Amino acid sequence: MTLVTYSALINASMKRGDKSYGLEIFRSLQKFGKEIEALSPTVDVYNCVIHGLCSNEPETEDMTLAMQIFDEMIEERLSPNEKTV
């Protein structure tokens, strides 16, 4: 799979409210990204996850996880952009 495919799957999962599956795909992408640079999550992928967690009537846990994902993005030295929450 390509980064675009992963992004599309994450986005679709988050939009339909299946946050756990979206996160599972994201975590797989993070794992593969450590082995294959072309699969390293971009700021746009992180934004997709963060926005997905913050939409569809988010629970407190969703918001906390969104902040953790944001922190992970910063740790990966990715700069937030205008689309980042």
C-alpha positions as CSV (number, residue, x, y, z in Angstrom):
1,M,0.0,0.0,0.0
2,T,1.0,3.6,-0.5
3,L,0.9,6.6,1.8
4,V,-2.1,7.8,-0.2
5,T,-3.9,4.5,0.3
6,Y,-3.2,4.6,4.1
7,S,-4.4,8.2,4.3
8,A,-7.6,7.4,2.4
9,L,-8.4,4.5,4.7
10,I,-7.7,6.5,7.8
11,N,-9.9,9.4,6.5
12,A,-12.7,7.1,5.6
13,S,-12.7,5.3,8.9
14,M,-12.6,8.5,10.9
15,K,-15.4,10.1,8.8
16,R,-17.7,7.1,9.3
17,G,-17.0,7.3,13.1
18,D,-14.8,4.2,13.3
19,K,-12.1,5.9,15.2
20,S,-10.5,2.7,16.6
21,Y,-10.0,1.3,13.1
22,G,-8.6,4.6,11.9
23,L,-6.2,4.6,14.8
24,E,-5.2,1.0,14.1
25,I,-4.4,1.9,10.5
26,F,-2.5,5.0,11.6
27,R,-0.4,3.0,14.1
28,S,0.4,0.5,11.4
29,L,1.5,3.3,9.2
30,Q,3.8,4.7,11.9
31,K,5.3,1.2,12.3
32,F,5.9,0.8,8.6
33,G,7.2,4.4,8.3
34,K,10.1,3.5,10.6
35,E,11.1,0.8,8.2
36,I,10.2,2.4,4.9
37,E,10.7,6.2,4.7
38,A,8.1,6.6,1.9
39,L,5.5,5.4,4.4
40,S,6.3,7.9,7.2
41,P,3.2,9.8,8.2
42,T,3.1,13.4,6.9
43,V,1.6,16.4,8.7
44,D,-1.6,15.8,6.6
45,V,-1.9,12.3,7.9
46,Y,-1.5,13.5,11.5
47,N,-4.1,16.2,10.8
48,C,-6.5,13.6,9.5
49,V,-6.2,11.6,12.7
50,I,-6.5,14.6,14.9
51,H,-9.5,16.0,13.1
52,G,-11.1,12.6,13.1
53,L,-10.7,12.2,16.8
54,C,-12.2,15.7,17.4
55,S,-15.3,15.2,15.3
56,N,-18.4,13.1,15.6
57,E,-19.2,14.1,19.2
58,P,-15.8,13.4,20.7
59,E,-15.4,11.8,24.1
60,T,-12.9,13.2,26.6
61,E,-10.7,10.3,25.8
62,D,-10.8,11.2,22.1
63,M,-9.6,14.7,22.9
64,T,-6.8,13.5,25.1
65,L,-5.7,11.1,22.4
66,A,-5.8,13.9,19.8
67,M,-3.4,15.9,22.0
68,Q,-1.1,12.8,22.3
69,I,-1.2,12.4,18.5
70,F,-0.3,16.1,18.2
71,D,2.6,15.7,20.6
72,E,3.8,12.7,18.6
73,M,3.7,14.8,15.4
74,I,5.9,17.4,17.1
75,E,8.3,14.7,18.4
76,E,8.6,13.5,14.7
77,R,9.7,17.0,13.9
78,L,6.7,17.7,11.8
79,S,5.4,21.3,12.0
80,P,1.7,22.0,12.4
81,N,0.1,23.8,9.5
82,E,-3.0,25.9,9.1
83,K,-5.2,22.7,9.0
84,T,-3.8,21.4,12.3
85,V,-6.3,21.8,15.2
